[in-house]
């Protein structure tokens, strides 16, 4: 695991994304996958394949033979040190913006009134505030395609439910503490539910199988129940 900071903020996230983008384009022999998180990138690799790759490089370049005494971990660590020197001077890519339609309240968001009362405002104000910002996708986790978002206005924060629901429909938008998120699949959960999107976030038949990825930005906008039904038919 490569730690790229200690604070969960956009500066650390930018470094996480720069390393992730490099690994996407320049994977090393034996690398299986990389997993970006809030402040780090976990790199999964096959040690034997890493060492076999070093043997091949040593055959082509005698100077590389000096690294044959290194363990696979040391080989990967040395390579990463060089990569980190390169990416710190790389300009960050412009994040993709994904607009998410949400039908707020009613059967789609049964906790919207609670969130409003908790913060001394109307449900309309909660919706306006929730839709007024762009949210950064720090990482995916918990469930396939579940986005951990940053940037929610503290004015609409709300505690988790004391007793989690056993089933939350896919596409449901919730708030827990100072975070908002979208349930990509039907699953138990304890967030306060304020709405639902007709857009599928988990697409098992696609490659990649998720609508969102770390580094994206999300912008919510409200739709009516009729519009929700129309979206669902697409």
C-alpha positions in Angstrom: 0.0 0.0 0.0 1.3 3.4 -1.0 0.3 6.2 1.4 0.0 9.6 -0.2 -1.1 11.7 2.7 -2.7 11.8 6.1 -5.6 14.2 5.5 -8.8 13.3 3.5 -8.8 16.3 1.2 -8.6 17.1 -2.5 -4.9 17.6 -2.5 -4.3 14.1 -1.2 -7.0 12.8 -3.5 -5.2 14.4 -6.5 -2.0 12.5 -5.7 -4.0 9.3 -5.4 -5.5 9.9 -8.8 -2.2 10.8 -10.5 -0.6 7.5 -9.3 -3.8 5.6 -10.2 -3.8 7.0 -13.7 -0.1 6.1 -14.2 -0.7 2.6 -13.1 -3.6 2.3 -15.5 -1.3 3.2 -18.4 2.0 1.7 -17.2 1.4 -1.5 -15.2 4.5 -3.5 -14.3 5.0 -7.2 -15.0 3.1 -9.2 -12.4 0.7 -6.4 -11.3 -2.9 -7.7 -10.9 -4.8 -4.5 -9.9 -4.6 -1.2 -8.0 -7.2 0.0 -5.5 -7.5 3.8 -4.8 -8.8 4.8 -1.4 -9.1 8.1 0.6 -5.4 8.6 1.1 -3.6 5.6 -0.4 -3.4 3.2 -3.4 -3.2 -0.5 -2.7 -1.3 -2.4 -5.4 -1.9 -6.1 -5.7 0.8 -8.2 -7.5 2.0 -11.7 -8.0 5.5 -12.0 -6.4 6.7 -14.8 -8.7 5.7 -12.9 -11.8 7.5 -9.8 -10.6 10.7 -11.7 -10.1 10.3 -13.4 -13.5 10.0 -10.0 -15.0 13.2 -8.9 -13.4 15.0 -12.0 -14.8 13.9 -11.0 -18.3 15.1 -7.5 -17.8 18.5 -8.8 -16.5 18.9 -10.9 -19.6 18.3 -7.9 -21.9 20.3 -5.4 -19.7 23.2 -6.7 -17.6 23.1 -3.6 -15.4 19.6 -4.7 -14.3 21.1 -7.9 -12.9 22.2 -6.0 -9.8 18.6 -6.1 -8.7 18.3 -9.9 -8.7 19.2 -10.0 -5.0 16.1 -7.9 -4.2 12.8 -9.5 -3.0 9.7 -8.9 -5.2 8.5 -6.4 -2.6 11.8 -4.5 -2.8 11.6 -4.6 -6.7 8.1 -3.1 -6.7 9.0 -0.5 -4.0 12.0 0.7 -6.0 9.9 1.0 -9.1 7.3 2.9 -7.2 9.8 5.4 -5.8 10.8 6.3 -9.4 7.1 6.5 -10.5 6.2 8.8 -7.6 9.0 11.2 -8.6 7.5 11.3 -12.1 3.8 11.8 -11.2 4.4 14.6 -8.7 5.2 16.8 -11.6 2.3 15.7 -13.7 -0.7 17.9 -14.2 -4.0 16.5 -12.8 -6.6 15.4 -15.4 -9.9 17.3 -15.5 -12.4 15.2 -13.6 -15.5 14.0 -15.4 -18.8 15.4 -14.2 -21.7 13.0 -13.9 -25.2 14.4 -13.5 -27.5 12.3 -11.4 -31.3 12.9 -11.5 -33.0 12.3 -8.1 -36.7 12.1 -7.1 -36.7 13.5 -3.6 -39.1 12.6 -0.7 -42.2 10.5 -0.6 -41.7 6.8 -1.1 -38.3 7.5 -2.7 -37.0 9.5 0.2 -38.9 8.6 3.4 -36.4 10.3 5.7 -36.3 13.7 3.9 -38.7 15.3 6.4 -36.6 14.0 9.3 -33.4 15.5 7.8 -35.2 18.8 7.3 -36.6 18.9 10.9 -33.2 17.9 12.2 -31.7 21.0 10.7 -34.5 23.4 11.2 -35.4 23.9 7.5 -38.0 22.9 4.9 -37.7 19.9 2.7 -37.4 22.2 -0.3 -34.3 23.8 1.3 -32.7 20.4 1.9 -33.2 19.6 -1.7 -31.8 22.9 -2.9 -28.7 22.6 -0.7 -28.2 18.9 -1.7 -28.3 19.9 -5.4 -26.2 23.1 -5.0 -22.7 21.5 -4.9 -20.6 19.1 -7.0 -19.4 16.1 -5.0 -16.0 14.4 -5.4 -16.0 10.6 -5.7 -13.1 9.7 -3.4 -13.4 6.0 -3.9 -15.8 3.1 -4.4 -16.5 0.5 -1.7 -18.9 -1.1 0.7 -21.0 -2.4 -2.2 -20.3 -2.7 -5.9 -20.2 0.9 -7.3 -21.0 2.6 -4.0 -19.4 6.1 -4.2 -17.8 7.7 -1.1 -18.5 11.3 -1.8 -16.9 14.5 -0.4 -18.3 18.0 -0.3 -21.7 17.8 1.3 -22.9 21.0 3.0 -22.9 20.5 6.8 -26.2 22.3 7.1 -28.0 19.1 5.9 -26.1 16.6 8.0 -28.0 13.9 9.9 -27.2 11.0 12.2 -27.4 7.4 11.0 -30.6 5.6 11.9 -30.4 3.8 15.3 -31.9 0.6 13.7 -30.7 0.0 10.1 -33.3 -1.0 7.5 -33.0 -4.6 6.2 -33.6 -3.6 2.6 -32.8 -0.3 0.8 -33.7 -0.2 -2.9 -30.9 0.3 -5.4 -30.5 3.9 -6.5 -31.5 5.3 -3.1 -29.7 8.5 -2.1 -28.9 8.9 1.6 -27.2 11.0 4.2 -25.2 9.8 7.2 -23.3 12.3 9.3 -21.7 14.8 6.9 -21.7 12.4 4.0 -24.1 11.7 1.2 -24.1 8.6 -1.0 -26.0 6.4 -3.4 -26.9 2.7 -2.8 -26.0 1.0 -6.1 -27.7 -2.3 -5.2 -30.5 -3.4 -2.9 -28.8 -3.8 0.5 -29.3 -3.2 4.2 -28.2 0.2 5.5 -28.6 2.8 8.2 -28.4 6.1 6.2 -31.2 8.6 6.2 -33.0 8.2 2.8 -33.8 11.4 1.0 -34.5 10.3 -2.6 -33.8 7.9 -5.3 -32.2 8.0 -8.8 -33.5 5.9 -11.7 -29.9 5.6 -13.0 -28.1 2.3 -12.5 -24.7 2.7 -10.8 -23.8 -1.0 -10.9 -23.7 -2.5 -14.4 -22.5 -6.1 -14.2 -22.7 -6.7 -17.9 -20.5 -3.7 -18.7 -16.8 -3.2 -18.6 -16.1 -1.4 -16.3 -19.2 -2.6 -14.3 -19.7 0.7 -12.5 -21.1 4.0 -13.7 -18.8 6.0 -11.4 -15.1 5.8 -10.6 -12.8 7.5 -8.2 -12.0 11.1 -9.4 -15.4 11.7 -10.9 -17.6 14.6 -9.7 -21.3 14.2 -9.2 -24.0 16.8 -9.5 -27.5 16.0 -8.3 -30.6 17.6 -9.8 -34.3 17.0 -8.8 -36.9 15.3 -11.0 -40.6 14.6 -10.4 -42.2 11.1 -9.9 -43.4 11.2 -13.5 -39.9 12.0 -14.8 -38.6 9.2 -12.6 -41.0 6.8 -14.2 -40.0 8.0 -17.6 -36.3 7.5 -16.8 -37.0 4.0 -15.5 -38.5 3.0 -18.9 -35.4 4.0 -20.8 
